[in-house]
Amino acid sequence: MRRPFARVWTGALALMAAAAALPLVSPIPASADSVVIGGGPVRASDSPWAVALSSRDRFGGTRSGQFCGGVVIGRTTVLTAAHCMGRDVLGVPLSDVEDLKVIAGRGDLRAADGAEIPVRRVWINPEYDSYTNSGDVAVLTLAEPLPKGSAIPVAGQGDPAYEAGTAAAVYGWGDTTGSGTYARTLHSARVQVLADAVCEKAYPGSVDGTYTAATMVCAGELDGRRDACQGDSGGPLVAHGRLIGLVSWGSGCGRAGSPGVYTRLSGVAGVMRGRG
């Protein structure tokens, strides 16, 4: 299940899963794990821009400390969800997390391949609203550059990749069933961009959240089945080879009538350009 401000499993919240909408973040316990609903495993080498956020201090070493997803848009620049940097996810203020890293080139979180690069700076969108989840984006600056070819281009305003009916794919290490069936490898699920009206009808302003087309994009399947889930927050939604969204929120996982909601990159591009 998911809440408007993010997707997360944390002790007491897990007990409320049948009645509340929860965010898309891995659980606080060290054994936290999860993967995309209705998808399958993919090779990290085929999607080098899909990365994991890690803190072994907070989430243990079983899955390399993974707790959220991210996406590379520059050799030292990674986007993720703003709510991934919050206390509700981390359990402590961001300033207390001393081992925040980005894991790149590692599909299997149990392995030791790829690179673990420390995060040098975190910028959280000052316009992010944790109640509505509007503007759910953060920018991570890495201490070392990733290899050339690691980044994915971002779709701008008016890009046809945002059009309803466009085939897209979501990537992450999240829950594969929505009921705690966890995997440890990078997965992807095929979805389609849905009309804003679909999400406006699904999330008109209730406990599940409020859909705002200017800063959000709706994707999934009308009958459910394919979706992001707990553990996928901050991961990429890709269409036409371009990044159009970041996994943000929704109600349930793969549930008919409750599609996934993603941060619309064209809707937050201006504030990201102006970041200090």
N, C-alpha and C positions, 0 to 999 in steps of 0.2 A: 504494500500500500504506500501511498505518497501523501505528503502534506504540501501546501502551497509554497513553503519556503525552501524546500529541498526534498531529497529522498534519503532517508537514513534509518538504520536499525540500531537502537541503543536500548538495551535492557528493558526498561518499563515501556518504551515506545513499541517494542515488538509485541507486547501483550495487548496493545491497543490496535494491532494491525487490522483486525476484522472490522473495526468501526471508524478508523481515521485514515486520512490520506497522508502518506509519509514520503519524505524526500529520497532522492536517488543517490545515496551515499553508502559506503560500506559500514558495517557495525563497528562500534567502539572496541569490542573484544579483539584480542590478538588474532583469533582465528577467522576474523571477518573475511568473507569471500562472496563473489557473485558474478553473474554474466547475462548478456542480452537474451531476452525472451524470443523464442521462435527462430533462432539463428544457428550458426555453426562456427567452428573454429576457423581462423584465418592466420596466415603467416605474417609475423611482424615485418618481415622484409618487404611484403607487398603493401604495407600501410605504415611506413616508417614515421609518419606524422602522428600516429595514435600512441600516446604515452600514458604511463601510470604515475600517479602522485604517491609518494611514499614517506612514511615516518615510522621507523621501527620502534622508536621510543614510545609512540602512541598506539601502534597497531601490531607490534610484534614482528617476528621474522619469518613466520610460516609462509606468508605470501609476499615476501620482500617488503612488508610494511605498507602494501597498497591500500588506499582508502578512497580514491577518486580517480577519474580519468582526466586527460588533458589532450591538447592538440597543438602541434608545432606549426607556427606560422612564420617563423624566422629562425635562424640558426641559434639564437640565444633567447627566443621569445616563445612562450607557451601560453595558450589560453586555457582557462578552466572556469568552473562556475564559482561565483562569488561566495555562495553558501558553503563551498568546500573549505573555505578559509575561516569559517566561523566557529565559535565555541561549541555550538550544537553538534558539529561534526567532530572537531578535534578534541573536545572535552576540556580544553584549556584555551586561554587566549593565544592567538597566533604567535605573539611575541615569546611565548614559552616553548614553542616548538623549535628545537635547535638543530634538528636533523632532517628538515624538509628537503626532499630530493625529487627529481624527475627521472623515471626509469625509461630509457629508450632502447629500442632494438631487442626487447625481451618479450616474447609472446607468452612463455610459460613462467609464471611468477616463482616457481620453485627452482628455476635454473639460475645460473650465474652469468649468462652471456649478456651482451649489450652493455650499456653504460648507465651508471647512477651518478647524476650530476647535481650538485648542490644548487639550491635556489638562492640567488644573491639578493633579490629584491621582489617584493610582492606589492602590486598595485590593485586595490579593490575599487571597483566602480563606485564613486561617491553617490551616484544616483540609484544604486541598488536598493530596492525596497524589499526587506525580508518578509513583509506581510503578504504582498501580492506576488513577489518574486520577479518583478519587473527589473530589467537591467542586470540580470544574474550573470555577471562576467568579472573575472579577475585576470590580470596579466602577470605572469611569472617571468622574471629575467634570470637566465641561467649564469652560473659562474664560469662555464666553459661552453664553447660553441659545439653544436651538433654537426655531423657531417653534411656536406653539400647534398642537396636532394632530399633532405629530411622534411622540409616544409611543404605545406599545402596552401594553394591560393585561397583567398577569402572572397566569396561572392559579394559584389557591391549592390547598391540600391538599383532596383529594376532588372537585376539579373534573372533570366528565365528559369534558373535553377530553383527559384522560390515559387514558381507557378504551381497551382494545385494540379495533382495528377502526375507530377514529376517523380520518377523513380529515384529513391535515395537509399542510403545505408547508414546504420548507426553502429558504433564500435564501442566495446568496453569489456570489462572484467566483472560484469554484474550477475545477478541471480538469473539462472536460466529458466526457472519455472514460476517464480513469484511466491514460492512456498519454502524457500530456503535450500533448494538444491544447488549447491555451489560447484563451480568449476574454477580452474586456476589458469586457463589459457585465454588469450585474446579471442573474442568472438565478434561476429558481425551479423546483423539481421537486415534483410531487405524490407523497406517500408516505402510508403509514398507520401509526398507532401499533400496535406489535406487543405481544403478551403478553410479560410479563417472562420467562416460561418459554422463549420462543424465544431471547432473548439469553443467558439462563443456560446453555442448551444450546450456543450458539455460542461463548460465552466463559466456560468453567467455571473458568478459572484456569490458563492456559497462557501461552506467549510472547506471544500476541495480546492478553492482558489478562483481567481478571476483571470480570464484570458484577455490579453491586451495585444492586438495585432501589431501595433507599432514596434514592440520590443520582443515579440514572441512569434514562433512559427510552429505550426501544428503538423505532426507526422505520425503515421502508423497505418493501420488498416481499419476500415469501418467495422469489421466484425472482430476486431481484436487480433489475437494470435501472435503478432509480432510487435515488439516494443523494447524500450530500455527498461531497466529495473534497478533495484537496490545495488549500489556499487558502481553504477555507470555514470554518475553525475560528473559533469564537466567534459565528458567525452564527445567526440565529433559526430555530427550529422552531415553527411557528404552527398552531394548531388552534382552530376555533370563534372565530376573531378574537382569540385570546389567545396569549400567549407561554408555551410549555410546556417548551422546551428550548433549549440552546445546542450547536452542533456541537462534538463533543469527540473521539471516536476510533472505531476499528473496524479491520477487516482487509480491505484492498483497497477498491475503490470499485465499488458496484453488483454485487457478487459474490453469487450465490445462497448462502444459508446463512450469510452474514456481514453482517447488517444494521448500520446505523449506530447508534452509541451517543451519546446527548446528555446533557448535564447536566440533571437534573430540577430545575426551578426551585422546585417546592414542597418539595424536599428540602434546599435551601440557603437558603430564605427566612429561617429563624431566625438563622443566622449573619450574613446580610447586614444584618438589622435591628440586630444588635448591633455592627456595625463601628464603629471609632473614627473 
